[in-house]
Amino acid sequence: MTTGLHPGETPQDPRPTGNPTLPRQERVGPGTLHADNRTRSSVITARAAATFDPVGRSVATARSFVRDTLQGWGFADIVDDAVVLTSELVTNAVIHAGTSADVLCLRSDDGIRIEVADRYPEREIPLQGSPVNMGSPDREGGRGLQLCAALAGRWGVEYTPTQKQVWFQLDLPQRAVGTRSAGPALPAALLPLADGRVRVAVVQIDRTGSIAAWNEDADELFGYAPESVIGKPLTDLAAWPHTPGTSTGIAEALQLSRWEGSYGIRGASGRVIPVYASHLRVRDTDGEPSTVCLLVRDHERAVLQTPLRGSSADTTSSSEGPNTDPFEVFIGSPAPDDLDGLLQRTVERARDMLDADSAFLLLATDDETELEVRASTGLPAARQRFARVPVEAGPGRYGSARMPAVHDDLSAVPGAVPLLSGTGMRSVVTVPLKVEGRLTGSLGVAAESPGRFTNEEALRLQFAADRIALAVESARLGELERLRRGSLSFLVEASDLLAGTLDRDQTLALMAQMTVPTLATWCAVYTIADQSSEPYLSYVLHEDEDRIDGLKALLSKIAPPDPVPTPGARVWSAPAGAAHQAALRTSMRSLGLNAPTSVTSGIGTTLATAAAVGGETVVLPLVARNRVIGMLTLGKPTDEHFRQEILELAEDLSRRAALALDNARLYSERTAISQSLQRSLLPPELPEIEGVEVEVIYRAAGEGNEVGGDFYDLFPIRDGAYGFAIGDVCGTGPEAAAVTGLARHALRLLAREGFGGPAVLERLNSAILDEGARSRFLTLLYGELWPQEDGSAVLKVVCAGHPLPLRLRQDGTVEPAAEPQPLLGVLEDLELYEQTVTLDPGDVLLCVTDGVTERREGTRMLGDDGLADVLTTCTGLTAGAVAARIMRAVERFASDAPSDDMAILAMRVPGLQKD
């Protein structure tokens, strides 16, 4: 879609100039068709143009484009008629003609002209003066021209060989100077009803959206003194409704030149007070803009909303005859993919058709046991949207849902229409929406006065409901299909994310982040360690991060929900009740009042936090392996409800999340046990050897492993003698770790029994072979160390199949310090011998496992020669520095992570210290 808006411009005639244009067919009111070749005499002060693609969603986009354009120009009086006509004409273009639609809005001094053109290439061009066939009300198509005739002050059709253009002009209401609107004198019984004195709150909002003025009536209505609210943003107090089909929020409404409508104000008691508001944008003498808001209680909106609706007699006076109802014409061609917009238009037209005060529409759930509020007008929509009531039986049932019903006085039949409780409505007419005999919904119209509706009006409403039922059901099924497709995509993505981690904390975070804000406004996850443990609040998330701490504090002060294993969502009222009590206590303290004992005990929270959890809260059990391991809690802000489809999706998600959470728990327990066992295989501490520096670096390959097949040890044997070992068990995993533990403990035991190096390794070889099928062969470098008084150190070493130890002298030369001998765990009879090495002051002995020498990068391998080259650069370094340099060289040799365990043991004789 492409758009352009040029205020203050006097544009050229937007009609095509490349092809000859046939004379326009223009209709003025209900008169006859005639040719009109006149040019526009009014001055065009602004224009807005847009092009919409030939797809179904373009109809809804075109409605929004026209609505936003006219509201921005300040023509709220004619917005509804312009949107209706544009919707019909764009539908004809993009749905029936199958081409793109060009929409042009022109503003002049005396009204608005809107032109809609399509580019259907095959059309019959009518002869000049031939009548335009506007179709029949009983036909599916052809209603656009009927609507133009009924609603527009002037309209016409223009043809060219390549396009058809329909235009209409809506004139501004003619009013006397200084008069906004006026009505005749009425008897006292017909005047609007007010409870005692009518209080009009006057609130002024500055450029930043903060409250700048607060009058006495505002104090009385909402319970806030001026000094407690001045300077605060209006958004802290306003409960803004969701209006289907529009994207206007409170911030946008405050920027408009004029706005009227319903929303709520959170009073000092914590409850939301429905109000009817009139906003007027003004500026002071310095040019500083602000918005003046006039607020009355919602049921007293007649104080501000004084224009009279047209009577039903007026709406039927059109050229189609007295039996044609504009409401029936209007609903004949709904947008195919805009259910919310269709429902909202339906309730608005139903209200106007019967000249009532409010209207509502409910849709049946899939099992037809409940009705769900989907659209309303003249009622606090945010409080009721998606609320559900039973159809047939039980308290609060929706009476007479399957048949038309007229209630003359709801005060005599309390609870007959639960939706209207506390709204001030006294009489109501309800009719069912049925498709092939099946109940699909209910349409109701209500008024503040009793006895307002007759049986004839109920039949008119039923006739309209019969005409709209099929379109509503079709749009509803389309919405359900889109929701199901989206749900499947959501669950697939959620399953992938949950399967991608085995970390418990990350799983909890993913659970919450997937539900907020997609499914709920806030979320809390409770976990249960075992069946004897109480639920623990493990994670809290809110779509507004500033609310998380307050929400967590609130939930931590109330008892957690019961861990019931019954599947499905159940309502949990404790958070909303606690939030209300906390908000009441906070409000009373701010007013300097003493709160009752039942209110003062417990929670300290802000009004914003209370409003955040004041709506419907549901709990879903997290069941895995036939055990409740936690609860997933989802919540809505004040007075909002969950859709049934959302609850079903949340139930599917909770099952997947429960299994992922339990898998993370099992993995964490297994990892903790594994790491505990692995740590038991490592030496507790390395002893300090006087006259010898020792450094060990150990890296086990594999995620979560602390010990692998490589091992090392350094331990005292007797006074002045120490044993050291570094080895590598074939393979990895628990079997290799078992041999590691056997080798380390056997070495210590045999060495301390007085056996020499060859005898120790021969007995260890026998012990490994005794393991049978569980045995693993082992390469081992074992030695004994004796520090000498002259600063040197004597070593006796046995190298059984292990990489040879390297000796670094002070002059930089590197040489092997032992000879290779057979490895352990293969041959039964071994004849091993030990070799004596003397380390002079400044010499280094380096011992490594084959994970160091066999480090690979493609076909290259570090090898013994590469290790020796690195060691030659370590002259003069301490043992710790030598080990660190070797490890850095090994890590830099290849870019991939090591695939084998690595151990480095460096010993250096620094020599005697001089005084």
Backbone hydrogen bonds, N-H to C=O, Kabsch-Sander energy under -0.5 kcal/mol:
donor,donor_aa,acceptor,acceptor_aa,energy
2,T,51,T,-0.7
4,G,49,A,-1.9
6,H,47,R,-2.1
8,G,45,T,-3.5
9,E,6,H,-1.3
22,L,159,Y,-1.6
24,R,36,D,-0.5
25,Q,157,V,-2.6
26,E,24,R,-0.7
26,E,34,H,-1.9
27,R,155,W,-3.8
29,G,27,R,-0.7
29,G,153,G,-0.6
31,G,28,V,-1.7
34,H,26,E,-1.4
36,D,24,R,-1.0
44,I,42,S,-0.5
45,T,43,V,-0.6
45,T,107,R,-2.9
46,A,107,R,-1.1
48,A,105,C,-2.3
49,A,4,G,-2.4
50,A,103,V,-2.3
51,T,2,T,-1.4
52,F,101,A,-2.7
55,V,53,D,-2.3
58,S,55,V,-1.5
59,V,56,G,-1.5
60,A,56,G,-0.6
61,T,57,R,-1.9
62,A,58,S,-2.6
63,R,59,V,-2.1
64,S,60,A,-2.2
65,F,61,T,-2.4
66,V,62,A,-2.4
67,R,63,R,-2.7
68,D,64,S,-2.9
69,T,65,F,-2.1
70,L,66,V,-2.6
71,Q,67,R,-2.4
72,G,68,D,-2.1
73,W,69,T,-1.4
74,G,70,L,-0.5
74,G,71,Q,-1.0
75,F,70,L,-2.7
78,I,75,F,-0.9
79,V,76,A,-0.7
82,A,78,I,-2.1
83,V,79,V,-2.7
84,V,80,D,-2.3
85,L,81,D,-2.4
86,T,82,A,-2.5
87,S,83,V,-2.4
88,E,84,V,-2.0
89,L,85,L,-2.4
90,V,86,T,-2.9
91,T,87,S,-2.0
92,N,88,E,-2.0
93,A,89,L,-1.5
94,V,90,V,-2.9
95,I,91,T,-2.2
96,H,91,T,-1.4
97,A,92,N,-2.7
98,G,93,A,-0.7
99,T,93,A,-2.1
101,A,52,F,-2.2
102,D,117,A,-2.4
103,V,50,A,-3.1
103,V,101,A,-0.5
104,L,115,E,-2.3
105,C,48,A,-3.4
106,L,113,R,-2.9
107,R,46,A,-3.0
108,S,111,G,-2.3
109,D,43,V,-0.5
112,I,170,L,-2.4
113,R,106,L,-2.3
114,I,168,F,-2.5
115,E,104,L,-2.5
116,V,166,V,-2.8
117,A,102,D,-2.1
118,D,164,K,-2.3
123,R,121,P,-0.8
125,I,123,R,-0.6
130,S,127,L,-2.1
133,N,131,P,-0.5
134,M,132,V,-0.8
139,R,136,S,-1.6
146,Q,142,G,-0.6
147,L,143,R,-2.4
148,C,144,G,-2.1
149,A,145,L,-2.4
150,A,146,Q,-1.9
151,L,147,L,-2.8
152,A,147,L,-0.5
152,A,148,C,-2.0
153,G,169,Q,-1.7
154,R,169,Q,-1.3
155,W,27,R,-2.2
156,G,167,W,-2.4
157,V,25,Q,-2.5
158,E,165,Q,-3.3
160,T,163,Q,-2.4
164,K,118,D,-1.3
165,Q,158,E,-3.1
166,V,116,V,-2.8
167,W,156,G,-2.5
168,F,114,I,-2.1
169,Q,154,R,-3.3
170,L,112,I,-2.8
171,D,169,Q,-0.6
172,L,110,D,-1.5
175,R,173,P,-0.6
179,T,176,A,-2.3
180,R,178,G,-0.5
190,L,187,P,-1.7
191,L,188,A,-1.1
196,G,194,A,-1.3
199,R,197,R,-0.6
200,V,198,V,-0.5
201,A,199,R,-0.6
201,A,295,L,-2.9
203,V,201,A,-0.6
203,V,293,C,-2.6
204,Q,213,A,-1.5
205,I,291,T,-3.2
206,D,210,S,-2.7
209,G,206,D,-1.8
211,I,232,K,-2.8
212,A,204,Q,-3.7
213,A,204,Q,-1.3
215,N,202,V,-1.4
219,D,215,N,-1.5
220,E,216,E,-2.1
221,L,217,D,-2.6
222,F,218,A,-2.4
223,G,219,D,-2.0
228,S,225,A,-1.5
229,V,225,A,-0.7
229,V,226,P,-1.3
230,I,226,P,-2.5
231,G,211,I,-2.7
232,K,229,V,-2.5
234,L,209,G,-2.4
236,D,233,P,-1.5
237,L,234,L,-1.6
238,A,234,L,-2.2
239,A,264,G,-3.2
240,W,238,A,-0.8
243,T,241,P,-0.7
246,T,243,T,-1.8
253,A,249,G,-2.7
254,L,250,I,-2.1
255,Q,251,A,-0.6
255,Q,252,E,-1.0
256,L,252,E,-0.7
256,L,253,A,-0.8
259,W,279,H,-1.9
261,G,277,A,-1.9
263,Y,275,V,-1.8
264,G,239,A,-1.8
265,I,273,I,-2.0
266,R,237,L,-3.4
267,G,265,I,-0.7
267,G,271,R,-3.0
268,A,222,F,-2.6
270,G,267,G,-1.8
273,I,265,I,-3.2
273,I,271,R,-0.5
275,V,263,Y,-3.0
276,Y,296,V,-2.8
277,A,261,G,-3.1
278,S,294,L,-1.9
279,H,259,W,-3.8
280,L,292,V,-2.3
281,R,257,S,-2.5
282,V,290,S,-2.9
284,D,288,E,-1.9
287,G,284,D,-2.2
290,S,282,V,-2.6
291,T,205,I,-2.7
292,V,280,L,-3.0
293,C,203,V,-3.3
293,C,291,T,-0.5
294,L,278,S,-2.5
294,L,292,V,-0.5
295,L,201,A,-2.7
295,L,293,C,-0.6
296,V,276,Y,-2.0
298,D,274,P,-2.2
300,E,297,R,-2.5
301,R,298,D,-1.4
303,V,300,E,-2.0
304,L,301,R,-1.4
305,Q,301,R,-3.3
306,T,304,L,-1.2
314,D,311,S,-0.5
315,T,311,S,-1.6
316,T,312,S,-0.8
317,S,314,D,-1.3
318,S,316,T,-1.6
321,G,318,S,-1.7
324,T,321,G,-1.2
325,D,323,N,-0.6
328,E,325,D,-0.7
329,V,325,D,-1.8
330,F,326,P,-2.9
331,I,327,F,-2.0
332,G,329,V,-1.2
333,S,330,F,-0.7
338,D,335,A,-0.9
342,L,338,D,-2.3
343,L,339,L,-2.8
344,Q,340,D,-2.5
345,R,341,G,-2.3
346,T,342,L,-2.2
347,V,343,L,-2.3
348,E,344,Q,-1.9
349,R,345,R,-2.5
350,A,346,T,-2.6
351,R,347,V,-2.3
352,D,348,E,-2.1
353,M,349,R,-2.6
354,L,350,A,-1.6
355,D,352,D,-0.8
356,A,351,R,-2.5
357,D,446,A,-1.8
358,S,446,A,-2.0
359,A,377,T,-2.1
360,F,444,G,-2.5
361,L,375,A,-2.5
362,L,442,S,-2.9
363,L,372,E,-2.6
364,A,440,T,-2.1
365,T,370,E,-2.2
368,E,365,T,-1.6
371,L,389,V,-2.6
372,E,363,L,-3.1
373,V,387,A,-2.5
374,R,361,L,-2.2
375,A,361,L,-1.5
377,T,359,A,-2.5
381,A,379,L,-1.6
383,R,380,P,-0.7
384,Q,380,P,-1.0
384,Q,381,A,-0.6
385,R,381,A,-2.3
386,F,373,V,-2.8
387,A,384,Q,-2.5
389,V,371,L,-1.9
391,V,369,T,-2.2
397,R,394,G,-1.2
398,Y,390,P,-2.5
399,G,397,R,-1.1
399,G,416,A,-1.6
401,A,398,Y,-0.8
403,M,400,S,-0.6
405,A,430,T,-2.7
407,H,428,V,-3.3
408,D,406,V,-0.6
410,L,426,R,-3.6
412,A,409,D,-1.3
413,V,409,D,-0.6
413,V,410,L,-0.5
416,A,413,V,-1.8
420,L,417,V,-2.0
421,S,418,P,-1.5
423,T,420,L,-1.9
426,R,447,A,-2.2
427,S,447,A,-1.9
428,V,407,H,-2.0
429,V,445,V,-2.5
430,T,405,A,-2.6
431,V,443,L,-2.7
433,L,441,G,-2.7
434,K,432,P,-0.6
435,V,438,R,-2.2
438,R,435,V,-1.7
440,T,433,L,-3.3
441,G,433,L,-1.3
442,S,362,L,-2.5
443,L,431,V,-2.9
444,G,360,F,-2.7
445,V,429,V,-2.4
446,A,358,S,-2.5
447,A,427,S,-2.5
451,G,408,D,-2.8
452,R,449,S,-0.6
458,A,454,T,-1.7
459,L,455,N,-2.1
460,R,456,E,-2.1
461,L,457,E,-2.4
462,Q,458,A,-2.4
463,F,459,L,-2.5
464,A,460,R,-2.1
465,A,461,L,-2.5
466,D,462,Q,-2.4
467,R,463,F,-1.5
468,I,464,A,-1.6
469,A,465,A,-1.9
470,L,466,D,-0.6
472,V,468,I,-2.6
473,E,469,A,-2.8
474,S,470,L,-2.5
475,A,471,A,-2.5
476,R,472,V,-2.8
477,L,473,E,-2.6
478,G,474,S,-2.1
479,E,475,A,-2.3
480,L,476,R,-2.7
481,E,477,L,-2.4
482,R,478,G,-2.3
483,L,479,E,-2.7
484,R,480,L,-2.8
485,R,481,E,-2.5
486,G,482,R,-2.6
487,S,483,L,-2.6
488,L,484,R,-2.6
489,S,485,R,-2.2
490,F,486,G,-2.6
491,L,487,S,-2.9
492,V,488,L,-2.5
493,E,489,S,-2.5
494,A,490,F,-2.6
495,S,491,L,-2.7
496,D,492,V,-2.2
497,L,493,E,-2.3
498,L,494,A,-2.8
499,A,495,S,-2.3
500,G,496,D,-0.8
500,G,497,L,-0.6
501,T,498,L,-0.9
504,R,502,L,-0.5
507,T,503,D,-2.2
508,L,504,R,-2.2
509,A,505,D,-2.2
510,L,506,Q,-2.4
511,M,507,T,-2.3
512,A,508,L,-1.9
513,Q,509,A,-2.6
514,M,510,L,-2.0
515,T,511,M,-0.9
515,T,512,A,-0.6
516,V,512,A,-1.9
519,L,515,T,-2.7
520,A,515,T,-2.3
521,T,635,G,-1.9
522,W,635,G,-1.6
523,C,541,L,-2.8
524,A,633,T,-2.3
525,V,539,Y,-2.8
526,Y,524,A,-0.5
526,Y,631,M,-2.8
527,T,536,Y,-2.5
528,I,629,I,-2.6
533,S,530,D,-1.8
536,Y,527,T,-2.8
538,S,525,V,-2.3
538,S,536,Y,-0.9
539,Y,525,V,-1.5
541,L,523,C,-2.6
543,E,521,T,-2.1
545,E,543,E,-0.7
547,R,544,D,-2.4
548,I,545,E,-1.1
551,L,547,R,-2.5
552,K,548,I,-2.8
553,A,549,D,-2.4
554,L,550,G,-2.1
555,L,551,L,-2.6
556,S,552,K,-2.0
557,K,553,A,-0.7
557,K,554,L,-0.9
558,I,555,L,-0.9
564,V,562,D,-2.2
570,R,619,V,-1.8
572,W,617,T,-3.1
573,S,571,V,-0.5
577,G,573,S,-2.2
578,A,574,A,-2.8
579,A,575,P,-2.6
580,H,576,A,-2.2
581,Q,577,G,-2.2
582,A,578,A,-2.5
583,A,579,A,-2.7
584,L,580,H,-2.4
585,R,581,Q,-2.2
586,T,582,A,-2.5
587,S,583,A,-2.6
588,M,584,L,-2.4
589,R,585,R,-2.1
590,S,586,T,-2.2
591,L,587,S,-1.3
592,G,589,R,-1.4
593,L,588,M,-3.2
595,A,593,L,-0.6
599,V,596,P,-1.2
600,T,596,P,-2.4
601,S,597,T,-1.5
603,I,601,S,-0.8
605,T,603,I,-0.6
610,A,606,T,-2.2
611,A,607,L,-2.5
612,A,608,A,-1.7
613,V,609,T,-1.1
613,V,610,A,-0.5
614,G,611,A,-0.8
615,G,636,K,-1.8
616,E,640,E,-2.7
618,V,634,L,-2.6
619,V,570,R,-2.6
620,L,632,L,-2.7
622,L,630,G,-2.9
623,V,621,P,-0.8
624,A,622,L,-0.5
624,A,627,R,-2.5
627,R,624,A,-0.8
629,I,622,L,-2.8
629,I,627,R,-0.7
630,G,622,L,-0.8
631,M,526,Y,-2.1
632,L,620,L,-3.1
633,T,524,A,-3.1
633,T,631,M,-0.6
634,L,618,V,-2.4
635,G,522,W,-2.2
636,K,616,E,-1.6
638,T,611,A,-2.1
639,D,614,G,-0.9
640,E,637,P,-1.8
641,H,385,R,-0.9
647,L,643,R,-1.9
648,E,644,Q,-2.2
649,L,645,E,-2.0
650,A,646,I,-2.6
651,E,647,L,-2.0
652,D,648,E,-1.9
653,L,649,L,-2.3
654,S,650,A,-2.4
655,R,651,E,-1.6
656,R,652,D,-1.6
657,A,653,L,-2.9
658,A,654,S,-2.4
659,L,655,R,-1.7
660,A,656,R,-2.2
661,L,657,A,-2.8
662,D,658,A,-2.3
663,N,659,L,-2.4
664,A,660,A,-2.2
665,R,661,L,-2.0
666,L,662,D,-2.6
667,Y,663,N,-2.6
668,S,664,A,-2.4
669,E,665,R,-2.4
670,R,666,L,-2.6
671,T,667,Y,-2.8
672,A,668,S,-2.4
673,I,669,E,-2.3
674,S,670,R,-2.7
675,Q,671,T,-2.9
676,S,672,A,-2.1
677,L,673,I,-2.4
678,Q,674,S,-2.6
679,R,675,Q,-2.5
680,S,676,S,-1.1
681,L,678,Q,-1.6
682,L,679,R,-1.1
689,I,687,P,-0.5
690,E,688,E,-0.6
692,V,689,I,-1.9
693,E,908,R,-3.3
695,E,906,A,-2.2
697,I,904,I,-2.2
699,R,902,M,-2.9
705,N,702,G,-1.4
708,G,710,D,-0.6
711,F,727,G,-2.1
713,D,725,A,-2.1
715,F,723,G,-2.6
717,I,718,R,-0.5
717,I,721,A,-2.3
718,R,721,A,-1.0
721,A,718,R,-2.2
722,Y,785,L,-2.1
723,G,715,F,-3.3
724,F,783,G,-2.7
725,A,713,D,-2.4
726,I,781,L,-1.9
727,G,711,F,-2.4
728,D,779,T,-2.5
729,V,709,G,-2.5
730,C,777,F,-2.3
736,A,732,T,-0.5
737,A,733,G,-2.2
738,A,734,P,-2.2
739,V,735,E,-1.6
740,T,736,A,-2.2
741,G,737,A,-2.4
742,L,738,A,-2.1
743,A,739,V,-2.8
744,R,740,T,-2.5
745,H,741,G,-2.1
746,A,742,L,-2.2
747,L,743,A,-2.4
748,R,744,R,-1.7
749,L,745,H,-2.2
750,L,746,A,-2.7
751,A,747,L,-2.4
752,R,748,R,-2.1
753,E,749,L,-0.8
753,E,750,L,-0.5
754,G,751,A,-1.4
755,F,750,L,-1.6
760,V,756,G,-2.6
761,L,757,G,-2.1
762,E,758,P,-2.2
763,R,759,A,-2.1
764,L,760,V,-1.9
765,N,761,L,-2.1
766,S,762,E,-1.7
767,A,763,R,-1.9
768,I,764,L,-2.1
769,L,765,N,-2.2
770,D,766,S,-1.8
771,E,768,I,-1.3
772,G,769,L,-1.7
774,R,771,E,-1.6
775,S,772,G,-1.8
778,L,824,L,-2.5
779,T,728,D,-2.3
780,L,800,A,-2.0
781,L,726,I,-2.4
782,Y,780,L,-0.6
782,Y,798,V,-2.5
783,G,724,F,-2.6
784,E,796,K,-2.2
785,L,722,Y,-3.2
786,W,794,V,-2.6
788,Q,792,S,-3.0
791,G,788,Q,-1.4
793,A,839,L,-1.7
794,V,786,W,-2.5
795,L,837,V,-3.5
796,K,784,E,-2.1
797,V,835,Q,-2.8
798,V,782,Y,-3.1
799,C,819,E,-0.5
800,A,780,L,-3.0
800,A,798,V,-0.7
801,G,799,C,-1.1
801,G,821,Q,-1.9
806,L,846,L,-2.5
807,R,815,E,-3.3
808,L,806,L,-0.5
808,L,844,V,-3.1
809,R,807,R,-0.6
809,R,813,T,-2.6
812,G,809,R,-1.7
815,E,807,R,-1.8
817,A,805,P,-2.7
821,Q,799,C,-1.5
824,L,778,L,-2.8
830,L,828,E,-0.7
832,L,830,L,-0.5
835,Q,797,V,-2.6
837,V,795,L,-3.3
839,L,793,A,-3.2
839,L,837,V,-0.5
840,D,838,T,-0.7
842,G,909,V,-4.8
843,D,840,D,-2.6
844,V,808,L,-2.2
845,L,907,M,-3.2
846,L,806,L,-3.2
846,L,844,V,-0.5
847,C,845,L,-0.5
847,C,905,L,-2.9
849,T,903,A,-1.4
852,V,849,T,-1.9
853,T,849,T,-1.0
854,E,850,D,-2.3
855,R,852,V,-1.1
857,E,860,R,-2.0
860,R,857,E,-1.8
862,L,855,R,-2.3
863,G,853,T,-3.2
866,G,862,L,-1.1
867,L,863,G,-1.9
868,A,864,D,-2.2
869,D,865,D,-2.3
870,V,866,G,-1.9
871,L,867,L,-2.2
872,T,868,A,-1.8
873,T,869,D,-0.5
873,T,870,V,-1.3
874,C,871,L,-2.0
875,T,872,T,-0.6
877,L,874,C,-2.0
882,V,878,T,-2.4
883,A,879,A,-2.3
884,A,880,G,-2.1
885,R,881,A,-2.3
886,I,882,V,-2.2
887,M,883,A,-2.2
888,R,884,A,-2.4
889,A,885,R,-2.2
890,V,886,I,-2.1
891,E,887,M,-2.5
892,R,888,R,-2.3
893,F,889,A,-0.9
894,A,890,V,-0.6
894,A,891,E,-0.6
902,M,699,R,-2.9
904,I,697,I,-2.5
905,L,847,C,-3.2
906,A,695,E,-2.8
907,M,845,L,-2.3
908,R,693,E,-2.3
909,V,843,D,-2.1
